[in-house]
Amino acid sequence: MWKDLNYAWQEAFSLAWESFKKNTIPIGAVIVDENEKIISRGRNRIFDTSSSNPLAGTGMAHAETTAMLTLKRDEHINIKKYTLYTTMEPCPMCFGAMVMVGIRNVKYAARDGYAGATELNDKTSYIKGKNMSISRENEELEAFQICLQSAYEYKSRHSIAQAVLDSWSEYCSCGILLAKELYEEGYFQNALSICKPIEEVYDEIINRLYKGESFEKVI
């Protein structure tokens, strides 16, 4: 439940919800320093036409890249000790950017069977030499993210939506099915109209998905 999430995850999901409200892909990311202090935030802005972010409106405006955009090398000399939290498994572009800017610790909430690229971690000797630590958090976080992002896919109805949903259904079909139910019931439309906070959205979806079941960490 929301109260059980650490601050970094709460902030990342808050950013994902903000992106959903802005009618763009609901993914959020934060970067914490070696003392677990959040030093940068990012959210998807690909379709956010109201954003002033320099990447907004481009295919590069992923949550992770917008979070890394402000990390100037001379201001973050301990960047290798930082950890990037993201609500969705990084894509090839974002994973590559993490490697190159110096991020060495990555935590993600949900696997992305369509575009996830963390398996690249052991594909080349160059990346292997970076000794990156990558982990998925737990099933509860994954279920919520897949539900939220599936709801966005149902709403957007873009050309590859079904292929994306099919890839996620292989490991989180319950999240996709509930997203469809909630979308058809008007849950998300109502949540947006009344400005429902992310903590309520999170708990309501988790309660409906799993009826209070507990989840074990998978890392």
C-alpha positions as CSV (number, residue, x, y, z in Angstrom):
1,M,0.0,0.0,0.0
2,W,1.0,3.6,-0.5
3,K,2.1,4.1,3.1
4,D,4.5,1.2,2.8
5,L,6.4,2.7,-0.1
6,N,9.6,4.6,0.5
7,Y,9.8,8.3,-0.4
8,A,11.6,7.7,-3.7
9,W,8.9,5.3,-5.0
10,Q,6.2,7.6,-3.8
11,E,7.7,10.5,-5.7
12,A,8.3,8.4,-8.8
13,F,4.7,7.3,-8.9
14,S,3.5,10.8,-8.2
15,L,5.4,11.9,-11.3
16,A,3.9,9.0,-13.3
17,W,0.4,10.1,-12.3
18,E,1.3,13.7,-13.3
19,S,2.2,12.5,-16.7
20,F,-1.1,10.6,-17.0
21,K,-2.9,13.8,-16.1
22,K,-1.0,15.6,-18.8
23,N,-2.2,12.9,-21.3
24,T,1.3,11.4,-21.9
25,I,2.8,8.1,-21.0
26,P,2.6,7.6,-17.2
27,I,6.2,6.9,-16.2
28,G,8.1,8.7,-13.5
29,A,11.7,8.6,-12.3
30,V,13.8,10.1,-9.5
31,I,17.5,10.0,-8.8
32,V,18.8,9.8,-5.3
33,D,22.3,10.5,-4.1
34,E,24.4,8.3,-1.8
35,N,22.5,9.6,1.2
36,E,19.1,8.7,-0.4
37,K,18.3,12.3,-1.0
38,I,16.3,13.0,-4.2
39,I,18.5,15.3,-6.3
40,S,16.6,15.1,-9.6
41,R,13.1,14.2,-10.9
42,G,11.8,13.3,-14.3
43,R,8.6,12.2,-16.0
44,N,7.5,11.4,-19.5
45,R,6.8,14.5,-21.6
46,I,6.6,13.1,-25.1
47,F,3.0,14.2,-25.6
48,D,2.9,16.9,-23.0
49,T,2.3,20.0,-25.1
50,S,2.1,22.3,-22.1
51,S,5.6,21.5,-20.9
52,S,8.6,23.9,-21.1
53,N,11.1,21.1,-20.7
54,P,13.6,21.3,-23.6
55,L,13.0,17.6,-24.5
56,A,9.2,17.9,-24.4
57,G,7.4,16.9,-27.6
58,T,10.4,14.8,-28.7
59,G,10.9,11.0,-28.7
60,M,13.7,11.6,-26.1
61,A,11.4,13.0,-23.4
62,H,11.3,9.8,-21.4
63,A,11.1,10.0,-17.6
64,E,14.7,8.8,-17.1
65,T,16.2,11.1,-19.6
66,T,14.4,14.1,-18.3
67,A,15.7,13.2,-14.8
68,M,19.3,12.8,-16.0
69,L,19.2,16.0,-18.1
70,T,20.3,18.3,-15.2
71,L,23.1,16.2,-13.9
72,K,26.2,18.2,-14.8
73,R,29.4,16.3,-14.3
74,D,31.2,18.8,-12.1
75,E,28.3,19.1,-9.8
76,H,27.8,15.4,-9.3
77,I,31.2,13.9,-8.7
78,N,29.7,10.9,-6.8
79,I,27.2,10.0,-9.5
80,K,28.4,6.4,-9.5
81,K,26.9,6.1,-6.0
82,Y,23.5,7.5,-7.1
83,T,20.4,5.3,-7.7
84,L,17.8,5.9,-10.4
85,Y,14.3,4.8,-9.5
86,T,11.9,4.4,-12.4
87,T,8.3,3.1,-12.6
88,M,9.0,1.2,-15.8
89,E,12.0,-0.8,-17.0
90,P,14.3,1.5,-19.0
91,C,14.2,1.3,-22.8
92,P,17.5,1.0,-24.9
93,M,17.9,4.8,-25.1
94,C,17.5,5.4,-21.4
95,F,19.6,2.4,-20.4
96,G,22.4,3.6,-22.7
97,A,22.1,7.1,-21.3
98,M,22.4,5.8,-17.8
99,V,25.6,3.9,-18.7
100,M,27.2,6.9,-20.3
101,V,26.3,9.5,-17.7
102,G,27.6,7.4,-14.8
103,I,24.4,6.0,-13.2
104,R,25.4,2.6,-11.8
105,N,22.4,1.7,-9.6
106,V,18.9,1.2,-11.2
107,K,15.7,0.1,-9.5
108,Y,12.5,-0.3,-11.6
109,A,8.9,-1.1,-10.7
110,A,7.6,-3.0,-13.7
111,R,9.1,-5.1,-16.4
112,D,8.5,-3.9,-20.0
113,G,8.2,-6.9,-22.2
114,Y,7.8,-4.6,-25.2
115,A,10.7,-2.1,-25.0
116,G,12.6,-3.0,-21.8
117,A,16.4,-3.2,-22.2
118,T,18.0,-4.1,-18.9
119,E,19.1,-7.3,-20.4
120,L,21.7,-5.3,-22.3
121,N,23.6,-5.1,-19.0
122,D,25.6,-8.2,-19.9
123,K,25.7,-8.0,-23.7
124,T,29.0,-6.1,-24.2
125,S,32.3,-6.1,-22.4
126,Y,32.0,-2.3,-22.2
127,I,28.8,-2.3,-20.3
128,K,29.8,-5.3,-18.2
129,G,32.8,-3.3,-17.1
130,K,30.5,-0.6,-15.6
131,N,29.4,-3.1,-12.9
132,M,25.8,-1.8,-12.9
133,S,23.4,-3.0,-10.2
134,I,19.9,-3.4,-11.6
135,S,16.8,-4.7,-9.8
136,R,13.1,-4.9,-10.0
137,E,11.4,-4.0,-6.8
138,N,8.3,-6.2,-6.2
139,E,5.1,-7.5,-7.7
140,E,2.8,-4.9,-6.1
141,L,4.6,-2.0,-7.8
142,E,4.7,-3.8,-11.1
143,A,1.0,-4.5,-11.0
144,F,0.1,-0.9,-10.3
145,Q,2.4,0.4,-13.0
146,I,1.1,-2.1,-15.6
147,C,-2.5,-1.2,-14.7
148,L,-1.8,2.6,-14.9
149,Q,0.1,2.3,-18.2
150,S,-2.4,-0.1,-19.7
151,A,-5.2,2.4,-18.9
152,Y,-3.2,5.0,-20.8
153,E,-2.9,2.6,-23.8
154,Y,-6.7,1.9,-23.8
155,K,-7.2,5.7,-23.7
156,S,-4.7,6.6,-26.4
157,R,-5.6,3.8,-28.9
158,H,-2.4,4.3,-30.9
159,S,-1.4,1.9,-33.6
160,I,0.9,-0.3,-31.5
161,A,-1.2,-0.4,-28.3
162,Q,-2.4,-4.0,-28.7
163,A,1.1,-5.2,-29.4
164,V,2.3,-3.4,-26.2
165,L,-0.5,-4.9,-24.1
166,D,0.1,-8.4,-25.5
167,S,3.7,-8.2,-24.4
168,W,2.8,-7.2,-20.9
169,S,0.0,-9.8,-20.6
170,E,2.6,-12.5,-20.5
171,Y,3.5,-11.7,-16.9
172,C,0.9,-9.2,-15.6
173,S,-2.5,-10.0,-17.3
174,C,-4.4,-9.1,-14.2
175,G,-3.1,-5.5,-14.3
176,I,-4.2,-5.2,-18.0
177,L,-7.6,-6.7,-17.4
178,L,-8.3,-4.4,-14.4
179,A,-7.1,-1.4,-16.4
180,K,-9.7,-2.2,-19.1
181,E,-12.5,-2.6,-16.5
182,L,-11.6,0.7,-14.8
183,Y,-11.3,2.5,-18.1
184,E,-14.7,1.3,-19.2
185,E,-16.2,2.2,-15.9
186,G,-14.8,5.7,-16.2
187,Y,-12.7,5.4,-13.1
188,F,-9.7,7.3,-14.5
189,Q,-11.8,10.0,-16.1
190,N,-13.5,10.5,-12.7
191,A,-10.2,10.5,-10.8
192,L,-8.9,13.2,-13.1
193,S,-12.1,15.3,-12.9
194,I,-12.0,15.4,-9.1
195,C,-8.2,15.7,-8.9
196,K,-7.8,12.5,-6.9
197,P,-4.4,12.3,-5.4
198,I,-2.0,9.5,-6.4
199,E,-2.0,7.9,-2.9
200,E,-5.8,7.3,-3.2
201,V,-5.5,6.0,-6.8
202,Y,-2.7,3.7,-5.8
203,D,-4.5,2.1,-2.8
204,E,-7.8,1.8,-4.6
205,I,-6.2,0.0,-7.5
206,I,-4.1,-2.3,-5.3
207,N,-7.1,-3.2,-3.2
208,R,-9.2,-4.0,-6.2
209,L,-6.4,-6.0,-7.9
210,Y,-5.3,-8.1,-5.0
211,K,-7.9,-7.7,-2.2
212,G,-5.3,-7.2,0.5
213,E,-2.9,-10.0,-0.5
214,S,0.7,-9.4,0.4
215,F,3.6,-9.6,-2.1
216,E,7.1,-10.8,-1.6
217,K,10.1,-8.8,-2.9
218,V,11.5,-10.4,-6.0
219,I,15.0,-9.0,-5.5
